[in-house]
């Protein structure tokens, strides 16, 4: 055998031995983790002082973790959080994520056992979970963390990092700069950047009409007439980048239409223009003005009879530097001067962080962590059944209305979904109360039958 063959044989044996050692190490590590998880479960099972809280709709990816909660207010306690449904019988509270709530996959009813407390987390609008727009379903929950100010843990400001962002000048362009962008780069006074072209506010119909009277640069998939620079063309990676924000800040006005009209449902569509200094042309939450730094920080679409009338106002501001800059008053004032006490109070009381404040500081908590600890606190308070119930104002979304015609979209998919949600919500409540189990197909079959019966009764 040649020296090379001997050397190669030695190397292969050495490599195989190393692989074996690594495999053994991983096995030991997995066994250790399993034993740690098992010991935590056993510890919880025999320690009634540590309640078990189950994510019925798995959300955090944690099979089991013991958390020490400290939310201030002299509250400190521990709870065991898990997504293992096999621990359901010892669970004190169930956590649900709204978008993952399935009416045909409900927790089993045990007549001999008090029903665990239910808590709902949903930062989104209910466009994909229509039943949550109705009180029959909401009343099944004891606590909520939603976009509403009336929620137990309000998430209204989830898209606003801080007050400092509202007054900051990092992205702010002067009036003179914006005028030059219009002249040299051929920019329109108004920008529209959307890729969701079918919304319950009939957004595109309004913007299409507005474009007849004022120049609008439309990027994204909806009513597109311009292409974004290639470096920020991918919305998933670019939407929150500094480059994207600087690009949008060149425009005097930004169309900011929400996907829905739920009370207090306010997203980055409003906050981003306010932060970068592009005046929002806003349509969405009927209560949005309660949260503005100043009442004239935005142009409210509802104040104008038609897109034509709105366009006339935009064109007037486009040529009037003094009046335009009045809409950027928040960039010239300190937060203490803001007119919205609600905005100041909610940010001061917020125990969770978002954006860079969360990413760059390991000591801050996410809204999910604070939600878990809030429920942990309420469990330790030994609430009695019915003592806390989620009400409609925790998630208030009226039937869909067209921004253009200002009438209910009776014949639209969105209205049909909202209407169907009423029947779904009632059926879910019945299933929880009776313990009856149905499949997905059976659930929608029952809902369909009831909707047909209701229509026949009306005739």
C-alpha positions, 0 to 999 in steps of 0.5 A: 500500500502506498504512503498516500493510501495509508495517509488517506485511510488514516484521514477517513478513519479520523473523520468517521470517528469525529462524526461519531463523536459529534453525533453522540454529543448532539444526542446527549444535548437533545436528551438533556434538553428533553429531560430539562423540558420534562422536569419543567413539566413535572415541576409545574404539574406538582407546583400549583403556585406556577400556573400553566398557560397554553398557546392553543394556536401555536405562536411562539414556537416554545414547547415549554418555558418557565417565565418570570414576569415583572410588569412593574406595579409591584407584580412579580410571578411565574407561569409556565408557557407551552404549546403542548396541547397534551397539557390542556387538562392542567391549563389555567389559561389559553392563548389564541392568535386571531389569524390562526383561530379555527372555529372547527378546532376548539378546546374540548369541553369538560363539564367537571372542570372550570373552563380555562380563561381565554385570551386573544392576541391580534394586532391585525385587522380581522379581514381574514377572521371575520367572526372576530368582528362580532360580539358572539365570538368576542365574548368567549374571551376574557382578555384581549390585546388588539389595536383598540384603545379599549383592549386590555393591552392596546396595540394601537401604536404598534407601528410607532417606535417612539415620539422621537421618531415623530419629531426627528429630522433624519428623513425630513426634506425641506420644501425647497428640496421637494420642489427641486425633486419635482422639477429635476426628477419629474416627481408628482406632488403625490405618491401612492405605494400599494400592492394589495389592490382589493380592499374593504375600503375600495381604495383603488377606486378612490385613487383612480378618480383622484388621479384624474385631477392631480398627478400621482406617482403610483408604485407597487402593483396597484394603478402602477404608472412608475417603477421603484428603483431596483434596489428597493423594488422588493417590498418584503425587504425594502419597505422598512429600509432607510433607502425606501423611507428616503425615497418616499420622503421626496414627495410632498404628499403620501396616499395613506389608505388603510385596508379597513375602517376598524376603530383605532386600527392605524398602521404604518401607512399613517405613521411612516409619512408622519415620521419622514415628513410627507403629509399623509392623505388619510382614509381608514380608522374613524378615530385616527385624529385622536392619535395625531400629534396635531389635528392638522398633521394629516389631510382627512379624506372624509373632509372632502365631498369628492376626489376632485375637491380633495385634488383642488386642496392638494394643488393649492398646498402644492404651491403654498409653502407656508400652508403646507408647512403647517401640516409638518408642525410636529417636526418643529415642536417638542413632544410635550407640545403635542395636542394628543394627550392620548398619544402621549399617555399610551406611549408613556405607559407602554411596557413593550417595544418595537423596531430598533428599540426592541432589536437593539436592547435585550432588556426590553420586552416584545408585545407578545412577552408583555401579553403573556405576562399580562395573562399570567398576572390575571391568572394569579389574581384568580378571576372568577368566570364572567368577571372579565369579558371582551366586548365589541369595542375591543375589536370594533369594525363596521361593515365595509364602506367605499371611500369613493361613494361613502356607501356600504359595499353590499355586493362586495366580497368584503361585505359578504365576509363580514355578514357571514362572520355574524353566523360563524360567531354565533355558531362558535359560541354554540359549539363552545357552550355545548362541546359539540365537535365539527369538521371544517366542512361541517362548520361551513355547511351549517353556516351556509344553511343558516344564511340561506334560511335567513334570506328565505325568511326575509323574503 
